[in-house]
């Protein structure tokens, strides 16, 4: 017998008992179905058998770990249903996340994705849920795994497996359909009762329960501007013939990585120039350019590159740091956890900021404040600023898209830019790359390079960062006049070599080990590449080092 602890209770269980069996004994302590377990700081599927004693932690859909499992399992359910409808080799692609839904396309000739098709697909998925079909995991030798996924028309997975170093590869099976997934699954389809399919663009969205209120499907508000950027990036990736990690790895092995870097950087420069042109066309009115985006989007480098392009057009950029408008530290508002919320918009002296900007737009000279981070107070050191003719303010900060920041400034005087790393590269057709994970890897590398922080510290603070983004940035992204996608198709092959050693330093005893292990597995899909071809004005240099800008 093994001694385990669950929710502070001691329990004796037989070695070899499934975690699902143990979970059922504690289901009454959870409001929603248990989906995943953790023991000795390792995530474990409920279908696994317990082999050792110790504390066992369970997760339901209200936890990020549980939500990931639910999304992945519903995706497999959808793929199984499509193959039942259209044949075992039918191609369905999970393209990207959109407002916490997954955008999917059917890549089959003569198949029209309309409401009738979606209704049939939904009924097929619900039928599979009713049958409570087991989701099994089997280990295959690599060559056998390649043969198996080819049997189901998954050629991009077969190509990806060529680059896997492991001799064994785990495939999931649902009623005769095999597939590979990056991450864990629920034990059976009976767990997947809540989802919704919705027509969107050329395909459809899988919509999921709201993590905060899982009894309801999360309300969908169409982020049209962000969606158009994703669609544009999707077309560009297809044009470059680099849609997934296998394509990228093959470009590296074929000596084409340098070309890929140069073309991607040229695209970025073209997009920055286009935004500068839009500002120039409104130069008689626009006096303030506001740049906002989530952490590690490359805002500072983008702002510098935009300033260069504005100068080309004869516009003089004036940079203003929002940090200098912080209120005194003792007055910072408190969040729901009882901590000072330094990312709340009310940490800024909005009245003073608006007064200064409106006065300078009117031609006045203003003494600018300076925030002393040592004392936590604002100071004045005789630094005066005047907006000269042909000048424009360029202001970077997380609240740039929130109209509260610039409430006293006329709409016609503002040009808002949203920047984020919206990667369209996927692991394969059924495993997307999380934009949040891409930014986290950027931040791990940058924090270590320039801020003396280890990966443990960065990962530990990431939840706080993303909570702030959900509150202060993403709700306002559709307010933007322009959107810049700072993702590069090549970056993870370069960042991998910096991030992996930092992640491997995290010990299993540390709470950040679970995320570290997940990121290590993710980076293992990529071949490493030399970053010598990356120019010194690249967004990526903000994280690697060697930027020509002060970042």
Steps between C-alpha positions, in 0.01 A plus 500: 500500500606859433440796732380810316362839603218677316356832619663445839348154545708183537406201288633148450474378139611190315802548275377500140170674579413752228502869588149512353381255766657712774356819346147360520536473878565875520273623220246630753766747619511654151221691329606378155642169369862426591709486182865463603724407793840609630735300721859582595471813286420306182170521313339159459205387288209349692534179297849444647555259789642619831848360573611691810372675810490871570269794446263488201351824366201497266402763242164581346411734214528811720879452509723583204643147503151350483383742231795406276407132534137577418584705189737231373255217560210680328734564205566126471125438527440739209774335290353155565153623399631659177676178403183301563311739273756552221738202521808407702737714288279810507703813576391733779732776624488677837646835398511728803328622813254786464331653804556176695345296219683288241474588132493189278480431126407191299749452215301269275382567145124509450438541876312818579509606862152644555248488782365164382851354510561642849168368629589152376851526649359617834257208514781258414715641781212482749437138398865416573468670841190294581689179420770594755775357277836442674792716389801271510871581477743262331877517458631434147849469364566814298481327159176328600356832621587660165324219317195525728443875458545469124220245508275787613629755247716690750809553287619809691514292821700231319748767388515646852577158650815483284646770724404338831798366695294254707484144369140465627204727422166495682185506288146539628222275373125560497289219356754408234622853414862573597653845543789676672448785747734726696357453849256294702148362441191411703438124545191482277263703283234505773689785669446730198138604534535876450611659170350689209587530130451830318552598136786746455684625190591197284459251782357481849575570863499250785367694798563382853359547850594816684777409743354738758147367446523154335122456495492745210674512163732801496334792324664569164570857397648505151845667509478594132822700479709239683338223294595673176865510615490126576348429157760715326781325687349162411510590129858629533615176666342303215675724249832435676417126515569502876173411672630274775810397692586224251512763222726721714731212593532402134584860407783485756633165376484624139705812577211743445479641853687822416261573213206439732638751751563766235155464343325508838694809608420669168131430564528663843667808354231523232226484765668765719534727196133449411395608850727806476335586167155483661614741770652731236170511313336633819792721603290818512287348774699225675717629783522191722597146397417243769660154495370217719531125511558206732832417665792406274330616182801711407334836566824690561669385179182560303472854640860572400453361149180700460683817606762435230228463236324815623826694466530376141166674439611822670311443824691565823413243771502600867516209742317523832535238773177421683715380792565864586129551564472232770329612819699469823556135589312533830183590305507206255163315497465151650390199290259220598790306657595783734813595302591834346379493138772686311330425166166660585435810288441698819868464591544783248420863575251521214398859570860625489585295191200631306570855612862484380418344162213737419708803599794391284270428204377859546861620471590549867827399663463261794739392776507120479490281811749226581403200712760394754464122534725500807284738704175408327419867441473739206763774465561807283856563382461793259434285192275700265332381180337683211331331205659666197328540164504168316538313827296214637496323836582126499383341825551133585317332787253227591208745528552669164176368347285585802319831438521580872871566452438779250145604590569873450666455162279517191457170314622657176829591671574135593633203303493170689716198422458150644806274484518131589689187397216319319681196370334304219764228495361178649663181627284308252144510367349405837740663748514877496772713658374711789575870450528531878766226513694668218504826694593321823804346329601844371468640852696216665792572266481879537461494879810284531703700249424849629322487835693234688192284554495124471226307319342403833432865584362579155265200496388571857393851402341411166151439640500851649613640164232319299227599748599861446487454122150353517386802700698788350593415140296239314157658569618809309686340207217567253530873576826506304541696176776258397622159615858380474576129526846472653526120470772364275476163335857410597545626857441184704782319321737771627345566842504125571876499553476778759185379677568127539799526739301743717199268512711193580629681812154482659485211747209257526441616857418853378141593416612647167628158387167406336512798263873457443452136399216599264714768333800266469283245321364776276847627403614144428293506180728770355844465349735765634625764259774762501372857537783670310265600217272696737554877446573724798171690467294180524225457759675177602821686592303661782505156663827350376713811544696695241224746409601830346231664713500572871260227615 
